[in-house]
Amino acid sequence: MPVAKLLKIPQIGEVLANRISQAEAKVWVEAEKQVAWAEKLGVQCIPYFDERYPAMLKQAPDAPLILYQMGASAWQRPRTIAIVGTRQATNYGKDFVASFIRDLMPYQPVVVSGLAYGIDIAAHRACLAHQITTVAVLANGLDKVYPPQHHATAQQIVQQHGALLSESPLGTKPDAARFPARNRIIAGLVEAVVVVEAKPEGGAIITAEIANSYDREVFALPGSIHQETSAGCNHLIKTHQARLLTDVRDLVYILNWDKPVAPQNTQATLAFDLDTLGEAEQQVVKHLAKQPQQIILLDDLSWALQMPTAALSALLLQLELQGWVKTLPGKQYALVPRAPRLV
């Protein structure tokens, strides 16, 4: 803002106005550097109001204003979960992750984790082995991978149509305070968090607590009462902060993943028989069909159609009863795929 305009604000003098103006100029210079650096590295800068910004994360009250992303633009799916746990994972935890992710294959989810040692990296690598899309959320800038020992895995994630995400500007180092902040992004991106081995205190427990505050489902793998790496999971279950998880069926039942997702040609256009719907209902269905994942937030749909949320909610309920849409966590709605008509 020009100094002349700042001086018109009550209680702002010339010295303060000059300081504000100089600081603003520095911010613009730094922003231009970040954009140029991001373009060089192939990193996308995704602001909060961009259509590429993850819809689930928008529901979090402390969602970052900007996300840095390296990798596939269209990694988002209706079924997205996080798998987190201790860095000191035992064979019990790692073996469970391997079998759990293998059994997830028919449901074609996206699996989010933090690229850390232990359970995180086991989850990412199992996803890569089974061709399941995986997303790593980092606590540092995307110009470097932390820990550096996982650089090859990070490259594979990007190559296999996954993504690396961070809220930190390029060049940001992974200091301790950034990891809890990173965990809120993991919790915000997903409909459920699965905790596999966790000590009583640590990042996985923080992620579970944040997920509960976001009204996400939380699951935990029980373990021996004599094993410290299971103490956190056992406590979450005991205090009703997490549902007990023993295999994929527990998660599928609670999340209503009633049917495995049949592979679909993303270029194919579904034929919808709209003749039985009213004009307003057709508007809703057509707008949902245009969305990248055929999913939209209630508030975004209300804004796009210029329809009050109360009236729109009633309309969506009717469409859900007729099998056209389904409700997702976080006040989201998804279009239900319908078989093409034979002509």
PyMOL commands that set and color helices and strands:
alter all, ss='L'
color gray80, all
select helices_A, chain A and resi 3-6+14-41+55-58+91-107+119-129+148-159+178-189+203-213+228-238+248-255+279-290+298-305+309-321
alter helices_A, ss='H'
color red, helices_A
select strands_A, chain A and resi 43-47+66-71+80-84+110-113+134-137+163-166+192-195+217-220+243-244+295-297+325-328+332-335
alter strands_A, ss='S'
color yellow, strands_A
deselect
rebuild
show_as cartoon
